[in-house]
Amino acid sequence: MFTIEHEFDSTVVTLVDDGEAPLNEDVVIHAFAEAVTLTQFDPRTGNSCTITLSPAQLRDLRAALDLPEGAYRFVRPDEKGPGAG
């Protein structure tokens, strides 16, 4: 299950683990124009952990979820690759 809320400067998505027990804590995603943050409470430490992704890292993550094992690099159509003349 997830929720989506639109705030003044970001979109907030909350991922709720509603599967079988044991359940994980909710993941809260704030999507800003310049970055995306993922936050999850860690009950073992009593702290929230936050990861910040740049737009390029988010693009790479999206692509990685649908690709097989390997190393990849995005090349814009206007870039020339090795050996291109």
C-alpha positions in Angstrom: 0.0 0.0 0.0 1.2 3.6 -0.6 -0.1 7.1 -0.3 0.7 10.2 -2.3 0.5 13.8 -1.1 1.3 17.0 -2.9 2.9 19.6 -0.7 4.1 23.1 -1.6 7.6 22.2 -2.7 7.5 18.4 -3.0 5.5 15.3 -3.6 5.5 12.9 -0.7 5.0 9.1 -1.2 4.7 6.8 1.8 5.3 3.1 1.2 3.5 1.0 3.8 4.6 -2.6 4.3 1.3 -4.4 4.5 2.5 -7.8 3.6 3.0 -10.8 5.9 4.7 -10.3 9.3 7.4 -9.4 10.1 6.7 -6.0 8.6 9.2 -3.2 7.9 8.8 0.4 8.9 7.2 2.8 6.4 9.4 4.4 3.8 8.7 8.1 3.2 9.9 9.5 -0.1 10.1 13.3 -0.7 10.5 14.2 -4.4 11.9 17.7 -4.8 12.9 19.3 -8.1 16.6 19.0 -7.2 16.7 15.7 -5.2 14.7 12.8 -3.8 15.0 11.7 -0.2 14.0 8.3 1.3 13.5 8.1 5.0 12.8 5.1 7.2 12.7 4.7 11.0 15.1 2.1 12.4 13.5 0.7 15.5 16.8 -0.9 16.6 18.6 2.4 17.0 15.5 4.6 17.5 16.7 6.9 14.7 15.4 7.7 11.2 17.8 7.0 8.3 17.7 9.3 5.2 19.2 8.7 1.8 19.4 11.5 -0.8 19.4 10.7 -4.5 20.2 13.2 -7.3 17.8 13.2 -10.3 20.5 11.2 -12.3 20.7 8.6 -9.5 16.9 8.2 -9.4 16.9 7.8 -13.2 19.6 5.1 -12.9 17.6 3.3 -10.2 14.5 3.3 -12.2 16.3 1.7 -15.2 18.2 -0.7 -13.0 15.0 -2.3 -11.7 14.3 -3.6 -15.2 17.8 -4.6 -16.4 19.8 -7.8 -16.1 23.0 -8.0 -14.1 25.8 -5.8 -15.5 27.3 -2.3 -15.6 25.5 0.4 -17.5 25.9 4.1 -18.3 23.3 6.4 -19.9 24.4 8.3 -23.0 22.4 11.2 -24.2 21.5 11.0 -27.9 23.6 14.1 -28.5 26.8 12.5 -27.0 29.1 10.5 -29.1 30.3 7.1 -27.8 33.8 5.5 -28.2 34.8 5.1 -31.9 31.9 7.4 -33.1 33.0 9.8 -35.7 
